[in-house]
Amino acid sequence: MMLRKPLLATIVAAAAVLGAGYFAVAGDDLSEATLVTASGRHAIDVELATTPDTRATGLMNRESMPAGQGMLFDFGESRPVSMWMKNTLIPLDMLFIDDTGTVASIKTNAQPLSLDTIPSGAPVRYVLELNGGAASRYGVARGDRLEHEIIPAR
């Protein structure tokens, strides 16, 4: 009977540490971005992918993403960019955004786990990944804008 209490305390402590680690990775450093479309201003909490490692991993192996969230990739300079869905378990909309924050092109409902490349079609600096269908719900079109602290204001 005495052995159960320390064992239970150890299990609870380990679960708390593992749970905190999961949230530190999965919801790390969210910041607010605003999509400005013809239908209005839409606040989105974004996780930043600004290093080679975070850009390479992106949203891989995540079983879900909360509504109203996304991942904002910053490539540091404008250039042609290609994305893919390797190890990505959820459908995504990809907004390819130039260095002024203007949406240059859109890929909707990218197929999970696909190895096909998804090109930007023009030089871009940023890519915003959202849950599949979000671009339509927000009414995003080419020429719309994304505002975020890492994107210089016009």
Number of C-alpha atoms within 10 A of each C-alpha: 5 6 7 9 10 11 11 11 11 12 12 12 12 12 12 12 11 12 11 12 11 12 10 11 9 14 14 12 11 15 15 14 23 16 23 20 17 11 11 12 15 14 15 20 19 24 24 20 21 16 13 11 9 13 17 14 14 22 25 15 13 12 9 12 16 10 11 13 21 25 23 26 23 22 18 12 12 16 16 13 18 13 18 17 21 17 16 22 17 21 19 25 22 26 25 29 29 24 19 17 24 21 23 22 20 21 16 18 17 21 18 17 16 14 13 13 12 16 16 24 14 15 17 25 22 31 27 23 25 27 22 19 15 20 21 11 9 16 16 20 18 14 15 17 20 25 19 17 9 12 16 10 10 6
